[in-house]
Amino acid sequence: MSRGPYALLPFLAGVLAAPQARAEDYSLLAACPAGNLLSGRRPTSWQDTRRDLALLTDETLAPEGALWDAPLAVLFDTGAATVTWDLGAPTTVNALAIQADANDRYTAWGSLDGHDYRVLGHIFPVPNHGLRLRTIETGGVALRYLRVGEGVGDTSFSVSEVAAYCQKPTPFPAQMRVGNAPPTVVPKTYWDDIASARWELVLALIGLLFLWWDRWVSRGAAIRPKEKATGIFDPVIRSVQYLATALGLGKIGGKARRAILAVLGLVAFLTYFNFGYFHFPNFIHGWDTFHYYIGSKYSRELSYDRLYECVAVADSELPSLRRRVEMRKLTNLRTNILETTADILAHPERCKQHFTPERWESFQRDLVYFRTLENARRWDDAQTDHGYNGTPVWNIAGSLLANLAPASKTQVYILNSLDSVYLAAGCLMIAWAFSWRVLAIALLVFATNFPSRFYWTGGAFLRWDWLFWMIASVCLLKKQHPIAAGLALAYSTLLRMFPIFLFVAPVLAAAYHIVRHRKLPPTYMRFFAGAALGAALLIPAGMAVVGRASTYQDFVRNTMKHSGTALTNNMGLRTVVAYRPSEAGRMMRSEGQTDPWAKWKQARLDSFHRSQPVYFAAVVAFLVLLGFAVREVEPWAALALSATFISFGVELTCYYYAFIIVVALLCLKSERLAFRLLLLTAFTQFAAWAPIKGMPTWLDEQYTLMSVATLIVFIAIAWEFISQRRLALASVGASASGGPETDATTREEPAPASRGRVHRRRRRR
């Protein structure tokens, strides 16, 4: 006998009471209202998003193809970004319509209890660009909570509208308002990173023009119409001469020219710091500071291979970051290969066993500060770099300073300002040992060199200390303090290792003296003794601070690992010989892989191994050239000239090419070297700009091109010293035979730096 409507009561009670009821059971109760279930509904939870989330459910679409970050879109900062809505009760969902960035994939989930989510479907990338509307048909799923997000693609994620339907409208997707979506309004600025780079190119050209003009005026500003042209640029040069004469520029006195050069030097110094805009506008380089501050402060616990692993564990202990960490890719610092975090999160004890509870708490507290320095996406991306690489000797100062207090805005600003002090002190050293004129020229070269711009390591933690001590070494040797110079270069070497190549030319010069004169000059003897003393003092100190007997073994292993990892911003002879047009990054990068650059990296390594005979032959050839160049030159000049060998002897990341300021000190010997260096720095800016169609625009090819130019100029500089010695010998020979000292067409005019008062040189007996 039927019991009417009450017959379903036992069944309903059972469904409602079952704690693990299936979604199919709920579908019997789920409502099925008409219209957009999300219309005007605010989300209940979200992660890693920017802008007003009401934009997602206001039933206003952006025009198809509008910019991905148009004002009508919500930006998803990371691949873990999601937005969740509560529909208020179990509801059947048959279809979704989502307008999002066209070249990314997004996922939709549903849940009945807000804890266990199941995938409803994906919206996949579609052709063209910008915001595009796509749909998902779920087949009728009962849910109360709807979640959308976790973009996969180019890391520029955005969603402009989400609509959910039980009763699928006709037509589908339903018609909605189309809002105005003009291009995103960017605050207008006349000074940014691009403008700064273009200005650096202009400044290099201004420096070239000034040096030519100053030399022309100092030689009498005379135009000799009948003089035979000898170069392809002579017509241009003579045209400029006529113009300068017509403007009266040949009559400007030496005092005014010196004032102009001083202004150019000051402008160059300010240019390097982007006239106080630093990183437009922040001073702190958060990415770099994170690596060196955390890496040194916790060097005992992290060594060289646990930084990203332990950051992942610490981040995962915060509920708001757990999902982001699960989706994070990071570099395995034992192999330099990108991997997922699955194994790390499954075994957090591998990291935490190296910390005491107090140190782990301190580590977590410091990470809170560093996460505020970067947005969510950039913080995750920072874990794909190559870790902390400070030497044990660098760690002496790094560890002691970082451990003075917990990470804070005040502490980090003070510590990161030390590099600016180092650079200012280096400038004072150059002015003291050489002259303000040499300083101004060196700053012009330094500030206009694209590979070593402030962008890379400016505003970071003790990243220019090696440069100061390298500069100090040359300056001290110039002022006849060889022991102190050796100590300074030893410290610079133990801070970054590659400055060891500055010993090459002094060794060659000392060997030449021993062979030629049967004795080692006292200056070189004291210089090498100072270097040995520095190494004897600093190496044990580095081991003592880290407190681990294997610290140097760990560092060597870490360095060897990096030498086997190709980077897009590497420079040097090795970069050049490993380059193959068919293996350029633009052709080999694979976005779908865990490590998109893995194939390119391996190709670069394989190409270098096949080219090793060419590489070593070129190194030996330059060593021979350098050996001839340093014969009978002053020790300081041999030391500065030795810096050119760095490009041949080791492959470095581009920002270490700040050492070019040391090479620029050689302009004291001949300002023709300054012309060549400024031509080089102007070319690096031009190559990075790539204004001509067909020029490379990917970093790996651009830095290869800059490497070629740098090697050519460094060879020309070494050859200049050989040529000067030949001219000097010819002059001596002509004087001895009673002939003219030298031919008028080949005589080297005194450099402007040599004019003015005569400096008396002290001789130590």
Number of C-alpha atoms within 10 A of each C-alpha: 3 6 7 7 7 9 10 10 10 9 11 14 10 11 17 13 10 10 8 8 13 12 15 12 14 20 18 14 16 19 16 18 13 11 15 22 21 21 15 13 16 18 19 11 11 17 20 19 19 14 12 12 20 17 20 26 21 20 22 18 27 28 19 16 16 22 21 26 22 22 21 29 28 23 24 26 22 27 24 23 23 22 21 20 19 20 18 9 14 23 25 26 28 19 23 24 20 24 23 32 30 25 21 19 19 23 18 23 18 24 21 22 11 15 9 10 16 14 13 23 17 18 21 16 18 15 8 11 15 21 28 26 22 18 19 18 17 17 12 18 22 28 27 20 24 23 23 23 25 24 28 19 17 11 14 18 28 29 28 29 26 25 21 23 24 23 17 18 14 8 7 11 17 14 12 11 11 12 13 14 18 13 12 13 8 6 6 7 7 8 14 15 14 11 12 20 22 16 17 27 24 15 23 27 20 15 26 21 13 16 20 16 19 21 17 17 20 20 13 10 18 13 12 8 8 6 7 8 11 8 9 8 9 12 12 10 13 15 11 13 19 15 12 17 16 10 10 10 16 20 13 12 12 15 8 10 16 15 11 13 20 17 13 20 24 15 17 26 21 15 24 23 20 25 13 13 16 20 18 12 10 12 17 21 21 21 20 20 23 23 23 24 27 23 26 30 22 21 25 17 21 21 20 24 21 21 24 27 23 24 17 26 23 24 19 18 13 12 9 13 17 18 18 23 24 16 16 21 21 25 24 22 22 13 14 20 16 20 15 16 20 13 10 17 20 10 11 16 13 14 20 18 11 16 17 11 11 8 14 19 12 15 20 17 15 19 16 14 15 21 17 11 18 16 13 21 19 15 18 21 18 19 22 20 17 22 23 24 20 22 22 28 25 22 25 20 14 23 22 13 16 22 14 10 11 15 20 13 12 8 14 21 15 11 18 21 17 18 22 18 14 19 17 13 16 21 20 16 20 24 16 15 18 17 15 19 19 22 27 24 28 27 25 33 31 27 27 32 27 28 24 21 24 20 18 16 20 26 28 28 28 23 24 22 21 26 26 23 24 27 26 27 30 29 26 21 23 20 15 20 17 27 23 20 28 30 25 25 31 28 27 26 24 23 24 20 14 19 23 17 20 23 22 21 27 27 18 21 26 24 17 19 16 13 11 10 10 10 12 15 14 13 19 19 14 17 26 22 17 22 22 15 15 20 20 12 12 20 15 13 16 21 18 15 18 23 12 14 11 11 21 17 10 17 17 13 14 21 15 11 14 16 14 14 17 21 20 20 18 22 29 25 24 25 29 21 20 21 19 13 9 10 17 19 21 16 10 16 17 15 11 9 11 14 18 15 20 18 15 21 20 14 21 23 18 12 15 20 13 12 15 14 11 12 21 15 11 16 18 13 12 20 19 12 16 26 22 19 24 26 22 13 14 14 24 23 21 27 30 26 26 27 25 26 24 21 23 24 20 16 20 20 18 21 21 21 20 20 21 22 24 26 25 25 28 23 20 21 16 21 22 16 23 25 20 20 30 26 19 24 28 24 22 24 22 20 20 22 18 15 11 9 7 7 15 20 15 15 17 20 24 21 26 24 20 24 25 17 16 25 21 12 18 23 15 14 24 22 16 17 24 19 13 15 18 12 16 15 12 14 17 14 15 15 13 11 9 9 10 12 16 17 10 9 6 8 11 13 11 14 15 18 16 12 10 8 6 7 7 6 8 8 6 7 4
